[in-house]
Amino acid sequence: KSDSMTMTTTMTIRPSTTRPVSGWGFAILSRDFHKSSEVDSNLTLTMISLAASALLLASIGAEAFVPTSLATNRLTRLRETADDQGVEEIAGEIPAAGKKYVVVGGGWGGWGAAKALCESGIENVDVTMIDALPDPTGKTPYLSPTGKPVEAGTRGFWKDYPNINALVSELGLDENEVFTPFTNSSFYSPDGLEATAPVFSEATLDNILGGFPIVGDALKNALGEASGSDEFPMLPSPLGQVLATIPYFERLPISDRASMAGLLLATIDCLGGDEETKEEYDRMSAHELFLRFNLSERLVSDFIRPTLLVGLFKPPEELSALVVMELLYYYALAHQDSFDVRWIKNGTVSDSLIQPLAERLLGKENGGLEVLGGCRVKEISLEKGEDGKLHASKVSYLNTQSGEVEEIDNIDGVVLALGCQGMQSVVSSSPDLARLPEFSLAASLKGIDVISCRLYFDRKVDTRSPANVFSRFEELRGAGGTFFMLDQLQDGSLAELWGMEKGDADEASLGSVVACDFYNSGGLMSLQDDDIVKILTEELLPSAVPKFADAKLVDSWVGKYSGVVSWFSPGSYARRPPLEGAGNGVLPNVKCAGDWVKMGEREHGAKGLCQERAYVSGFEAANSLMKDTAAVEKFQSHEVIAVREDEKQFKLGIEVNRKVMSFLPRFWTR
């Protein structure tokens, strides 16, 4: 698999002063030796053996020794003239040259691309993944200094993740062992509990309508009789979401919640519009849109703002209205249960999902993936081909362990599965890419700072929900904050959370393990780790859940990550990288993947859902790359599973809106 080894072998055995010798030449030599009756039989066998050995060398370096026109043909001339069956068996068939692809980045987009390329059916496909992490396969756990497993960020898996759910099935995993049940999420402010997001798919008539003022009992009885069940029925969006959340807002009045109605109309207009319409919304901040549609100040400050800070990782004044509309669609307009979320049940995302996928792809029968961890791409070199188009021909990278700069040459294509920080690094060191505006513009986008913490307490602390959001706390310093009770989400793996072997510890004596994450954390990044831990243990957690005041901190870990999360700022849509890169007419063999890419006609319904969208973009980037580079070989495009179809009333709303907007000016956008 080592390109440098292949190059050295080729240079050693290729004669520098003679033309390459083809398989046809060996066939002629063999025939001449058999015609001569004066040649000793031992010499004949010796020369035939030499010919066979040369054929083996030719098959090792097929590019050096075999003309392209013969690379995939049987050596029939040799078999017709050779009496010795051993020569026939050794000669066999010279393998096809295959394809050599490089995937840069080991996130969901990179693994989606690697999976599609390895499972494409292309003969002798060679796929190399390059990532800066020492081990992007998930096999090596990321441990704190005290030996406890930790993870950068806690990621949820929403109801409409069909392709990731299908991956679990493909890998032979039990979905109920990989994911927790769908869970509630609670919002806390300095005033206490503000709201709880219910599990819509598990709601009952009693817990939704039991406390409904005046008409609750009548509605409950009517719906129960109509459905014949005590389960809360799946109602058309957004009616189902409105009814199901009424009893879960502790402090926010209905009048404030009702002010969101105009924003739902803007969402229909935005998502149902063409590219020009999307760009108009993108040029606005979400805050500006909220003002124009008269959302109540309390609704924004108490609910929408903290939701955006932990969902899109920035406050509304720093977010594109377009991307906020995509998130709002899932919360209020997609399906009643689309916003239901669950979490990893044991360990981390890496060891639960990425590791088994990596093990599958690393097997030779699945394409022979090679993963180069601890490596940073230095340059992607482009050359102009005979067709007048640019083509990526070579990738050079720094091996951070050895300090050596190594190369992969004669590549057929590249998938850049990078975030904004990685794109900036690669493009700034690749002059050929930087000359293309699609890549230089993408490299100009900035990322969001994140801080992840793990806190270990001497006792278990009960909370209303395992997943929680901090809202309006001054101690956040402008960040969005979350805390997850891992001892509740992963109650069967408490010993492992503490870095112990199961059975080696008295789990009843182990306290709560809390994962806390800060997004848009620039105001906290300069603090010492101990100061961040004190803010959590002395201010935020006891204010949200008073029982934390009685718990003693036993251990902690803090990880700081600068500019690592995609920032969908106003005006960023035009600069986000297209999935097709510079396009087939300019650079056909470099594609882009990730949650921030513009997928064009390949757009997946999982808008606003970063993990699923990134994974799918990897499939689509690889499919497009193979279409543009593997014309001769047969390949199988990776299937992309669509999310559930939009509901009828949403489709109708889009059609009505298009007709209205054909003569009504869109005065609220830029």
C-alpha positions, 0 to 999 in steps of 0.5 A: 500500500505504500506509494513510496515502496511502489515507486522504489520497486519500479525504479529499481527494475525498470531498465533506463536505456531500453524500452519496456518489455511486454508479455508478448515478448516473453511469449515469442521468447518461449516459442523460439526456445521450443522450436530449437531442437539443439537446446538442452532441455534443462536450459529450456526449462531454465529459460522458461522459468526466467520468462515466468519470473519476468512475468511476475515482475511485470505483474508487480509493476504492470504500468512499467512493463505492460502496454495499456492495451494489454493490461486487462487481457489474458496472455493467450499467446503464451498459453498457446505456445507453452508446453509447461503447465506451470508457466500457464498457471504462473502467468494467469491474468495481469490484474487491471490497474484499478483506481487510487482514491484519497479521502482527506478527513476522518469525520462522518463525511470522510467515512461515508466517502470511504465506505462508498468507494470501498464498496463500489465494486471497482476492481483493485480499488485503492482507498487511503484516508488521511486524518490528523487524529492519531487513530481516526478508526476509533480503535484507540480510546481517547483517555483523560490524564487519569485514564478515563474515556472522554469525548469531544462533544456529546452528539445526539441521533435524531429520529430522521437519521435513516442512513446512520440507522441503516449502518447499524443494521449493516454492521450487524449491531443491535440498535437497542444496544447502540442507542439509548431510548429517545429522551426528554431534554430540559432547559434551565435558567437562573429562574429554574426549569424553563421547559422540557422537550418531550419524546413525541413518539412516546407521548400519552394522552394523559401526560399531554392533555391531563393538565390542559386548561378547561378543555383538556379532559374533553380533548383527551376523551375525544382523541382516545375514542377516535384512536382507541388508544391512550397514546397521543396520536400523530397529528399533522404538523405543526398542530401535533407539536403545538399541542404536545408541548403546551404542558412542558413550558413551565414559565413561557406564556402561550401568547409568547409562543404564539408569536412564532406563527409568522416565522413558520410562514417564513420557513415555508417560503425559505425552504420552498424557494429557489437558490436565489430565495435561499441566498436572500434569507442567507444574507440576513441574520436570524435575529433580523428575521425575528424582529421583522416577524415580531417574535416576542423578546421573551420567546427569543431570549428564553427559548430560541436563543439557547436552542440555537446556541446548542443546536447551531452553536451561535446566537441568532444575531450571528447565524444565517436566517437560512440555516435557522429556518432549516432547523426550525423546519425539523422542530415544528414543520417536518413530522410530529416526532422528527425532533425526538433524539437519542444518544450513544448507550455505551462508550463513544460515537467512535468506538460504537459506530466508527470502529466497527465500520473501520474494521469492515472497510480495512478488510481486503474483501471490502476494498483494502482501505488504508488509514493514515492517522497522525498525518496532515495534508501539506499539498494537493497538486493539480495538473492540466490533462489532455482534455484541457481540465485540471486533475489532482495528481498527487497528495503530499502529507506530513507524518507527524510521528516521523516528521517526514513528508510523504507523497501519494502520486498517480491518484485518480481522485480526492474527497475533501471531507474537511471542516472549515479549519481543515479546509483552510489548512489544506487550501493555504498550503496548496497553491493550485487549489487556492487559485480556484475561487470555490476553494479559496472562498471556503477556506475563508470561512471561520469555525466555532470554539468548543469546550468539552468537560467531564465531571466525576462526583462522589454520589449520584445526582438525580435530574429530571432529564438526562440531557439538559441545556443552560439558558440565560446564565451570565456565567456562560459569557455568551456561550451555549451550555449543555450537561448530560448525565452519562450515568443515566444515559449509560447506566449499564456501563458505569464502571467503564465511564470511570475507567474501570473494568466491569466487575472490578468496581463496586458500581453502587459506590460510583457517583454521577459522571456529567459531560458538559459542553460549551459552544461559541465558547470564545469568552471562556477559552482563555480561562484556566481549566480549574476556573472552568470547572469551578464555574460548572460546579459552583455556579451553573450546575447547582443553580439548575439542579440544587442537589449538585451543591451537596455532591463533591467533585472527585475528578475532572477533565477539560478539552478546548477546541478552537474553531472546529465546528462549522459556523453558518454565519450570515452570507456564508452560503455563497462561500460554502464549498459545493459538493462538486468542488470547482465542477466537472468542467474545471476539476472533475476529480476533487469533491467535497463532503461534510455538513457544510457543503452545498449539495445542489440537486443531491441535497438530502432531506436531513438539513440541519442535522449535521451527522446524517447530512455529513455522512450522506454527503460522503456517499454523494461525493464518492458517487460523483467522483466515481462517475467522473473518473471511473468511466471504463470500470463498472461501479456501484453507486452507494445507495442514499436513503431519503428521509420521510416525505414531507407532510401534505400540508407542508407541500400544499403550503409551499405551492400556495406560497410560490403562487402568492410570491410570484406577484407579492414582493418579498419585502422582509429579506435582503 
